[in-house]
Amino acid sequence: MTSPVRSSPFRVALCLLTALAVAGCNDSSKTTSGSGGSVSAGSSGSASTTDKFEQMRGELDRRYVLGPTLADSLGYRVAWNVDPVARRESGPRSAVLEGDSLFVVDEANYLTRILRSTGTRSWSWPVGDVSDTVLGVCRGVAQGRDVVLAVTEGDVHIFDASNGVQIGRHVLSRVAGTPPVLFGPSIIYGSIGGQLVWHHYESNSYIGGYTLQGGIRVPPTLSDTIVVAVSDRGHIMVLDARTRTQLWSRMAREAIVAPPAVGPTAVFVASLDQYIRCYDLGTGEVVWSTLHAEPLRESPVLIGDRLYLHTEDKGLCCYEAIPVADLDGNLLWSNPSIHGTVIGRHRGALMTWHGRNRVLTLLDEKSGTVLNTISMPKVRHLVVSAFDGGDLFAVGDSGSVTKAVPRQ
C-alpha cells in the first residue's frame, strides 16, 4: 500500500502563477534617464514578469492533463494536479467518483483513492489477480464501517475506505458481467448468464434475482427504488429494487447495448433495432418511439423535460421527453456535427464528451448550435462531479489527474 501523497509541488506552481501575475500588476517603480526624462523601470520589469508568467503557464500546460490555458477556455481554473496514479507502463482503465473521492483503476488492477477536495492520494491497493477485470467500484457501509467495494467477474473485494486494507473477499454465486449499482446493503449487477442479481455484501449471500432473455452486458439503471435491466437480446425488465419483484417487461427487436434513462414517469431505451422508445414507467406501454437510419449504441440522457441522444445518422438529437399526443416523438433539434454524450452544463451551455476522439463540445441547449469545440488529446477519462456547474476530473494516459473547478 502506498502512503498518502499530496499535490504540493503543483499547488506551489499554481501559487507562483498567481504571484507573478500580481507582481506584474504592482510593479510601477520609475527611474530617471540621463537626459533628465523619466522612464518606467516597471516596463522592463513587467515584461520580464510577463515572460516568467507565460513560461510557467506553458510549463503547466505541458505537464498537466488539463492545463491552465485549456481550463480558461472552458471557464474553469485548475485546482490541483497529481502525478501518475497508475503503475509504470499501465494506464488508467476506469475512473469513478464516489462520495468524497475519485477512484482510479489501472490496467494492472491497482485501485487508487484520491480525495476530491485536496488531490491527496490516500492509498493504492491491488484488486484480485492481474487476469481479473475490475467491473466497477462503489462505496458502502458494512457493520458500521465505511467500505469500498470493487467487483470483478467472480468476486466482491471489500476494502476499508480509510486506509485501503482489504477486509473481505466474497465469491459471487453468479458470474458478474456488468458494473454494480448499490442499493442499501446490497449490490445489484447483471450476470453473463442473463440474471439480474442482488448480492448482500454484509452477509455475503445471494438474496434474489430475475432472469432475462439473453446476457446482460450493460449495467442496470437505478432510479430511487426502480431498477431497469436490459439484455443483448432486447429484453427490457423493470423491477422494484426493495422487494425484488418485476413490474413489467418488454422486448425490443434487437440487442440493447447502452443503459436506459429513467425519469419520474418514463423509461427511455435505445436499441440496435434503430428505435428510441419511451415507455410508461408504471405500465410499460409505449408512449412514443422514433426510428433512426442507423443502430443506436449510445445511452439516452434525460435532463428535465429534454432527452438527448447521440445517433450515427443525425448526430446529437434533442427530443421533448414527454410530448403531448405525439406517438412518433417530437424532435426539437439535431446537429450532425456533434459527436459524443451530454455530460453536463456550464454557464447555460451543454457539454458533450466524445471519448474516442477526446473532444469536448460546448453548445447552446436551446438550438444545438456549437459554441466551442476543444480537443483534449491528453485526457483518457473525463468525469464530472455534478451535471450543473460540476467540477471536472481529467485522467490522462499516464494516470495523472487534474481537477478543474468553475470560475466564479
N, C-alpha and C positions, 0 to 999 in steps of 0.2 A: 504494500500500500504506500502511496506517495504522501508526503507531508503537505500541509497547505502551502500554496504558492500565491503570492499576491502580485498584482499587476503594477507595482510601484514604479518601475522604470518607465512605463508607458504613461502613468499619471504625471510623472515628472516632465516628460516630453510635452504633454499637453499643457502643463502649467508654464513651461518655458515659452510655448507659443503665445499664451496669453500675456506673459510678462513682456515679451518682446514687442507685442502689439501696443501695450500700454506705454512702454518706453519710447516707442516711435512717436506716439501722440504727445508725450510730455516733454520731449527734448526740444526746447525752444531757445537755448542759450545763444548769445551772439558774441562776435569779436570784431575788432576794428581793423580795417585793411590799412596797408601802408599809405594809401592815398588819402586817408582820413575818412573814407567811406565806411559804412557799416555793412557787413555781410553776415549771413546766418551761418554760424557754426553747426547749427542743427540740420542744415541742408545735407551736408555730407554725413552727419551722424544718422539722420533719418534714413538716408539712402542705405547706409550700412546696416541699420536695424531692419529695414525692409528686406534687404538681401538675406539677412540671417533668418528672418521670419519665413520667407519663401523657401529658403534652403531647408529649414526644419520641417516646414509643411510638406515639401516634396519628399523628404525622408520618411515621414509618417505615412504618406500616400503609398510609398513603395513597400513599407513594412507591414502595414495593416491590411486586413482583408477588406475592410471598408474604411478608407482613409478620410481625412477631414474635408478634402475637396469634393469627394463623392457625396459625403454626408450633407455638405452645404447645399449641393444641387437638389437634394431631396427635402430641404427644410429641416434637417436634423443636425445634431452635433455628436461627436464621438465622446462617449462616457468612459469607456475603458477598453483595453485590448489585452488578451492573454496569449502567451506563447503556445506552440502546438500542444494539444492535449492528447493527440494520437501517438501510438508507438511509432518508432522510427520505421520508415517505409510502409506505414499502414495508415491510410487516410480515414477520415470520419465516415462511417456508414449511415448514421442517423443522428438526429438531434431533436430533443423534445423538451418543452417547458412543463415543469410540474411543480406547483407551489412556488417557493422562493428560489428555485434552482433551475438551471439548464443542465440536462443530462445528455452527454455525447457518448455514443458507442462507436469505437473504431473497428477496422477490419480484422484486428487481432482479438476482438471481443472484450476489450477493456472498456469498462463503464466509468465515466468520469463525472463527478458532480461539481458544478461551478455555481457559486452564489450569484444571483441575478443583480443584486444591488451593488456589489463591490468588485466582482470579477475574481474573487478568491477561489482558487482551485482547492476544494475541500478534501477530496480523496479520489483515488482511481483504483479500480479492482477488476480482475478478470472474471468473466461470466462463463461458466462451463468450460467446454473444450473449444479449441480453435475451429474444429469442424462444425460446431453448433452455429445456429443463426439466431441472433437476438431479434425476436419479432417485435417486441415492444417493451416500454418501461412505464411504470405508473407508481404513484405514491399511495400508501395506505396506512392503517393503524392495526397492529397486532399485539394483543394483550397490553394495550395502553402505550405501546412503543411506536414511534414514527419509523416507518419502514419504506424501503424502495423495493419494488417487485420487478424483476427482469424475467421475461417469459421467452423461453426457447421452444423448439418443437416439442420436446418431451418433458420439460421441467419448468417449475417456478423457482427462481433463485431469490431468496429474501435477504436483504442487507439492512443493517442498522443505518438509518439515514444520517446520523450524526458523525459516524466515523468510518462507514463503509465495510465494517466487519460482517461477513456472511454469517447469518444466524439460522438459516434453514434452506433446505432444498427439497421441494416436493415433486414427485413423479406424477405427471398428468395421466389421467385414466384414458384420455383421448388425445391423439397427437394434434398439436396446435398447427393451424395453417394461417392464422391472422394475428395481428396485434390484439391485445385485450382491451376492454373497457372496464373501468372499476365501478362496481355498484355495491355500496355497503362493504361487508366483509368478504365479498366475492369478486372474482374476475369473470367476465363473460367473453368468450372467444369462439371463433369458428374453427372446426376441425377439417382436415383434408378429406375426411370421410363424409362430410356434409352435415355434421351435427353442430348445432349451437349449444355451447357447453357453459354451465355455471359451476365454477370451482371455488369452494370455500377455502380461502388461503389461511385462515386461522386454525381451522380443524383439519386441514389437508384432506378434504373429501369432495367427491363428486356429488353435487346435490340436485342435478337435473339437467335436462337438455331436450332439444327438439331436432328432428332430422328433416333436412331439406333435400329436394331432388338435386343431385349433383354435389360437387365440392364447394366449400366456402373459401374463397381466395381473397376477399376484401374484408376489412374489419367491420364488425357490427356498428351501427349508429345508435347512440344512446341519447335520448332527449327526455329529461325529467325521469319518468318511470316507464317510458316506452322504449323498447329496443327493436330495431329493424335489421334483419339479416337478408342477404341476397346470395344467390349461388351462380356457378358457372353454367347452369342450365336454364337460367332465367327465373328461378323461383324466388318470390318475394314473400317474406313472412314477418308479420308484426306481432309482438308479444308484450305482455305486461311483465316488466323485469322483477316486480315484487313477488308475484305469485307464480311466475314462470309458466304462464298459460298463454296459449295462442289466441289472438284476437281475430285475425284473418290472414289469408294467404292468396296470392295471385301468381300467374305465370306470364312472363314476357316470352317473345318468340325466339330470342337468342340469349346468349350469356350476358351477365351484368358484371362489369369489371371495375366499377368505381362505386364507392359508398354513396348511398342516397342522402338527401337532405330531408330533415324533419321539421315541420313547423307546428304551430298550435293546433291547426285543423287539417293538415295535409302532409302527405309523403310524396317526395319528388324523386323519380327514378329514371336514369338514363341507361339505355341498353344498346348492345351491338345490333339490335334489330332496327336501329336508326330512329327510334322513338324516344322522346322525353315525355313522361307521363306524370300526371298529378293525380294521386289517389286520395279519397276522403279518409282521414285518419281513423274515424270511428267505424266506417262500414267497408272500406276497401273499394268502393265504387270509383270508376274513373271520372274525375272532374273535367279534365281536358287532356289532350295529347297532341303532339306535333311531330310530323315525320320530317326527318332531315335526309340529305342526299348521301351521307356517309355514316358508318357506325359511330356511336357515341361512346367515348372512352374516358371522359373526364367527369368528375363529380359536380353536380349542381350545387350552387351556393345561394342560400336564402338569406336576404337582408331586408327585414321589414316586409314591405309589400312587393319586393322585386326579387326575381330569380335570375341568377347569372349562370351561364353555361358556355364553356368553350367547345366549339364544334369545328370539324375539318372543313365543312362547306361554307360556313358563314362567319367563322372567327368567333369572337365573343358576342354572345346574344344576351339581351336583357328582356325578360318576359314579365308581364304582370302576373304575380304569383297566383292570385285567385280572381280571374276575370269574371265579370257578370254575364252569364248565359252565353259563353263562347267555348264550345266543345273543342275547337281547334287551337285554343290558346291565343293569347294576344302578345305578339312580338312588338315590343316598344322600339327597339333599335338593335342593329347588329353592326359589327365592324370587323371585316375580314383581315385587317392588318394587325389585329391584336391576337397574340398567341400566349396562352397562359391562363392561370386560375386566379380569380379575385381573392386576395389575402387580407386586405384591409382598406382603410380610408384615412386620408390625412389632409387636413385643411380643405375639406369638401371634395377632394379628388379620390377616385378609386385607385387602388394599387393592384396590379396583376403581376404575377411572377411566373416566368417560364424557366423551369429548372434546367431543361436540356440545353437551351440557348443561353441561359444565365442572363436574362434580360428582365428588368423591372420597368413597367409602363405605368404612367400616371394618366388618367383620363377623366373627362367630365362625366359624372354619373348620370346626368340627365339626357345627354345626347350621344355619349360614347366617343366623342372627339378626343383624339390623343393630345395630351398636353406636354408630355415629355417621355422620351424613351432613353433608358440608361442601361448601358452594358456594364455588367459586373463579372468580369472574367475570373476573378479570384474566388467567387462565392459558390460553394457547392450546396450548402443548405441555408435557406433564409427563413427564420422563424419570427413571427410577430406575437407580441405578448397580449394584445387586445385588438379587436377589429377597428375601433375608432381611436386614432391617435396613439396606437401602441408603440412600444419600443421595438427596435429591430435588433436581432441577433444574427450576425453573419458568420458562418463557419466555413473556413477555407479548406483547400485541398490538403494542406499540411496539418490541419487540425487547429490552427489559430482561430480565435474567436474575438470578434469585435461587437461591442454593444453601442448602438446609436439611439439617442433619445430626441424627441421632437423639440425644436426650438420654440421658446415661448414668445 
